Amino acid sequence: MSDRTGATATDDQTRDRVARVLNAIRPAIQADGGDVELVEITPDGVVSIRLHGACVGCPSSNMTLQVGIERNLREHVPEITGVRAVE
């Protein structure tokens, strides 16, 4: 079943699961002065996130994105195929 935006219940469930994982790792990111925002999940399972605060321009942000965020998302939400940062 789709709502007005074309999202299905499964899409909503995936988004909720992704949001829960991000919320679980958010305190570690915030402890370093940054934050993360879920922007979208593409139909092929790529999560777009926006980094905020100290994460913007940080040399370690790519490592945080790939090792911390992507690894956790793929472990807990198997349908996620990757993560990318957007401006």
N, CA and C of each residue as an Amber inpcrd file, in Angstrom:
protein
   261
   0.8380000  -1.1720000   0.0000000   0.0000000   0.0000000   0.0000000
   0.8880000   1.2420000   0.0000000   0.5540000   2.2330000  -0.7920000
   1.3240000   3.4580000  -0.8840000   0.5370000   4.6240000  -0.3170000
   1.2610000   5.6000000   0.2180000   0.5920000   6.8230000   0.6410000
   0.7190000   7.8480000  -0.4880000   0.3690000   9.0810000  -0.2320000
   0.3730000  10.1160000  -1.2700000   1.7610000  10.3500000  -1.8780000
   2.8100000  10.1170000  -1.1130000   4.1570000  10.3780000  -1.6030000
   4.7450000   9.2030000  -2.3660000   4.0380000   8.0920000  -2.3970000
   4.5460000   6.9160000  -3.0960000   5.3400000   5.9870000  -2.1900000
   5.4970000   6.3300000  -0.9160000   6.2120000   5.4700000   0.0160000
   5.3200000   4.3080000   0.4160000   5.9060000   3.1450000   0.5590000
   5.1500000   1.9760000   0.9890000   5.3990000   1.7370000   2.4690000
   4.6010000   0.8560000   3.0510000   4.7920000   0.5070000   4.4550000
   6.1860000  -0.0660000   4.6760000   6.6690000  -0.8630000   3.7250000
   8.0080000  -1.4230000   3.8260000   9.0540000  -0.3180000   3.8070000
   8.8820000   0.6900000   2.9450000   9.7940000   1.8330000   2.9130000
   9.8190000   2.5330000   4.2630000   8.6420000   2.7250000   4.8510000
   8.5460000   3.3790000   6.1520000   9.2390000   2.5480000   7.2290000
   9.0780000   1.2360000   7.1680000   9.7300000   0.3680000   8.1480000
  11.2410000   0.4310000   8.0110000  11.7350000   0.4210000   6.7880000
  13.1770000   0.5200000   6.5640000  13.6880000   1.8570000   7.0730000
  12.9810000   2.9390000   6.7680000  13.3880000   4.2660000   7.2360000
  13.4150000   4.3070000   8.7640000  12.4220000   3.7160000   9.4070000
  12.3880000   3.6810000  10.8750000  13.5710000   2.9030000  11.4330000
  13.8930000   1.7750000  10.8150000  15.0270000   0.9670000  11.2800000
  16.3420000   1.7090000  11.0910000  16.4920000   2.3830000   9.9460000
  17.6970000   3.1780000   9.7000000  17.7890000   4.3030000  10.7300000
  16.6820000   4.9790000  10.9880000  16.6680000   6.0730000  11.9650000
  17.0520000   5.5670000  13.3530000  16.5880000   4.3760000  13.7260000
  16.9470000   3.8130000  15.0350000  18.4430000   3.5590000  15.1320000
  19.0460000   3.0330000  14.0720000  20.4960000   2.7890000  14.0850000
  21.2430000   4.1220000  14.1930000  20.8300000   5.1100000  13.4070000
  21.4870000   6.4170000  13.4800000  21.3380000   7.0250000  14.8660000
  20.1740000   6.8870000  15.4740000  19.9640000   7.4210000  16.8210000
  20.8430000   6.7180000  17.8480000  21.1200000   5.4370000  17.6290000
  21.9680000   4.6820000  18.5530000  23.4280000   5.1300000  18.4800000
  23.8930000   5.4970000  17.2790000  25.2960000   5.9170000  17.1430000
  25.4700000   7.4330000  17.2490000  24.3740000   8.1650000  17.2270000
  24.4180000   9.6340000  17.2960000  25.1910000  10.1640000  18.5180000
  25.0180000   9.6110000  19.7270000  25.7580000  10.1620000  20.8710000
  27.2760000  10.1610000  20.6770000  27.8050000   9.1350000  20.0260000
  29.2510000   9.0910000  19.7780000  29.6660000  10.1950000  18.8090000
  28.8540000  10.4480000  17.8090000  29.1440000  11.5070000  16.8410000
  29.0160000  12.8690000  17.5170000  27.9840000  13.0390000  18.3320000
  27.7780000  14.3070000  19.0310000  28.8660000  14.5750000  20.0610000
  29.4290000  13.5200000  20.6310000  30.5050000  13.6910000  21.6090000
  31.7230000  14.3640000  20.9810000  31.8670000  14.2120000  19.6730000
  32.9750000  14.8540000  18.9540000  32.5390000  16.1620000  18.3060000
  31.3420000  16.6460000  18.6400000  30.8820000  17.9370000  18.1410000
  30.1520000  17.8970000  16.8100000  29.7780000  16.7250000  16.3650000
  29.0920000  16.6070000  15.0830000  27.6850000  16.0690000  15.2400000
  27.0570000  15.8160000  14.1240000  25.7350000  15.1860000  14.1060000
  25.4990000  14.6340000  12.7140000  24.4570000  13.8260000  12.5770000
  24.1260000  13.1840000  11.3200000  22.6240000  13.2920000  11.0990000
  22.2330000  13.5300000   9.8610000  20.8240000  13.6650000   9.4890000
  20.5070000  12.6940000   8.3620000  19.4440000  11.9290000   8.5050000
  18.9760000  11.0390000   7.4480000  18.2500000  11.8760000   6.4030000
  18.7340000  11.8380000   5.1610000  18.1330000  12.6240000   4.0860000
  17.1670000  11.7590000   3.2830000  17.6400000  10.6100000   2.7890000
  16.7820000   9.7250000   2.0100000  17.3740000   8.3390000   1.9370000
  16.5360000   7.4070000   1.5190000  16.9710000   6.0520000   1.1910000
  16.4880000   5.7950000  -0.2250000  17.4180000   5.4990000  -1.1190000
  17.0550000   5.2720000  -2.5170000  16.4070000   3.9010000  -2.6710000
  15.6900000   3.6910000  -3.7580000  15.0670000   2.3790000  -3.9920000
  16.0740000   1.2240000  -4.0250000  17.3250000   1.5200000  -4.3670000
  18.3310000   0.4540000  -4.3940000  19.0810000   0.3170000  -3.0690000
  18.5850000   0.9760000  -2.0040000  19.1240000   0.7590000  -0.6650000
  20.2930000   1.6200000  -0.2580000  20.5530000   2.7120000  -0.9530000
  21.6400000   3.6120000  -0.5750000  21.0720000   4.7020000   0.3330000
  21.6770000   4.8510000   1.4910000  21.2560000   5.8520000   2.4670000
  22.0540000   7.1320000   2.2410000  21.3400000   8.2350000   2.0690000
  21.9860000   9.5430000   1.9700000  21.8660000  10.2300000   3.3240000
  23.0130000  10.6850000   3.8340000  23.0240000  11.3930000   5.1010000
  23.7290000  12.7280000   4.9310000  23.3970000  13.6330000   5.8100000
  24.0510000  14.9430000   5.8360000  24.7750000  15.0540000   7.1710000
  26.0590000  15.3700000   7.0980000  26.8580000  15.5530000   8.3050000
  26.7560000  17.0080000   8.7470000  26.7650000  17.2180000  10.0570000
  26.6450000  18.5640000  10.6200000  27.7530000  18.8200000  11.6310000
  27.9130000  20.0790000  11.9840000  28.8290000  20.4700000  13.0460000
  30.2690000  20.1590000  12.7140000  30.9710000  19.6170000  13.6780000
  32.3990000  19.3440000  13.5210000  32.6860000  18.3100000  12.4390000
  31.6860000  17.5300000  12.0370000  31.8880000  16.5190000  10.9960000
  32.1410000  17.1580000   9.6170000  31.6010000  18.3470000   9.4180000
  31.7490000  19.0190000   8.1260000  33.2120000  19.4240000   7.9630000
  33.8460000  18.8780000   6.9490000  35.2410000  19.2010000   6.6710000
  36.2530000  18.4540000   7.5090000  35.8060000  17.6120000   8.4040000
  36.7250000  16.8520000   9.2590000  37.4050000  15.7700000   8.4230000
  38.7240000  15.6420000   8.5510000  39.4260000  14.6010000   7.7820000
  38.9730000  13.1790000   8.1310000  38.4270000  12.9900000   9.3000000
  37.9780000  11.6510000   9.7100000  36.5360000  11.3590000   9.3340000
  35.8280000  12.3240000   8.7450000  34.4040000  12.1160000   8.4750000
  34.1610000  10.9890000   7.4840000  35.0440000  10.8080000   6.5120000
  34.8630000   9.7040000   5.5690000  35.0020000   8.3570000   6.2790000
  35.9380000   8.2680000   7.2120000  36.1070000   7.0350000   7.9900000
  34.8850000   6.8070000   8.8690000  34.3730000   7.8620000   9.4920000
  33.1560000   7.7490000  10.3070000  32.0010000   7.2620000   9.4520000
  31.8850000   7.8240000   8.2610000  30.8030000   7.4700000   7.3520000
  30.8900000   6.0060000   6.9570000  32.0340000   5.5710000   6.5070000
  32.1780000   4.2200000   5.9730000  32.2750000   3.1530000   7.0630000
  33.1260000   3.3770000   8.0400000  33.3690000   2.3420000   9.0510000
  32.3070000   2.3690000  10.1440000  31.9570000   3.5350000  10.6140000
  30.9960000   3.6200000  11.7040000  29.5600000   3.5100000  11.2410000
  29.1400000   4.4150000  10.3880000  27.7350000   4.4960000  10.0110000
  27.3450000   3.3800000   9.0520000  28.0820000   3.2260000   7.9460000
  27.7030000   2.2140000   6.9570000  27.7730000   0.8050000   7.5310000
  28.8120000   0.5060000   8.2640000  28.9540000  -0.8390000   8.8410000
  27.7820000  -1.1530000   9.7650000  27.4190000  -0.2120000  10.6210000
  26.2970000  -0.4200000  11.5350000  24.9840000  -0.5670000  10.7890000
  24.7550000   0.2770000   9.7940000  23.5030000   0.1820000   9.0450000
  23.3920000  -1.1470000   8.3120000  24.4630000  -1.5540000   7.6480000
  24.4050000  -2.8140000   6.8830000  24.2520000  -4.0180000   7.8000000
  24.8050000  -3.9350000   8.9940000  24.6860000  -5.0290000   9.9550000
  23.2540000  -5.1460000  10.4850000  22.6130000  -4.0250000  10.7580000
  21.2870000  -4.0300000  11.3820000  20.1300000  -3.9010000  10.4000000
  20.4150000  -3.4080000   9.2000000  19.3710000  -3.2510000   8.1720000
  19.9540000  -3.8350000   6.8780000  19.8680000  -5.1490000   6.6980000
  20.5510000  -5.8340000   5.5970000  20.2060000  -5.3210000   4.2010000
  19.0300000  -4.7240000   4.0220000  18.6750000  -4.2310000   2.6940000
  19.4170000  -2.9610000   2.3030000  20.1680000  -2.3880000   3.2280000
  20.9770000  -1.2080000   2.9100000  22.2240000  -1.6640000   2.1630000
  22.4720000  -1.0410000   1.0240000  23.6150000  -1.4320000   0.1800000
  24.7840000  -0.4740000   0.2850000  24.5730000   0.7120000   0.8340000
  25.6530000   1.6680000   0.9530000  25.1710000   2.9480000   1.6050000
  26.1370000   3.8230000   1.8830000  25.8570000   5.1150000   2.5000000
  26.6710000   6.1660000   1.7840000  26.0450000   7.3240000   1.5680000
  26.7800000   8.4380000   0.9660000  26.4200000   9.7170000   1.6970000
  27.3890000  10.6100000   1.7530000  27.1710000  11.9260000   2.3630000
  26.7080000  12.8960000   1.2740000  25.7720000  13.7360000   1.6350000
  25.3070000  14.7860000   0.7190000  25.4810000  16.1260000   1.4140000
  25.5350000  17.1680000   0.6140000  25.7010000  18.5220000   1.1580000
  24.3730000  19.0670000   1.5940000
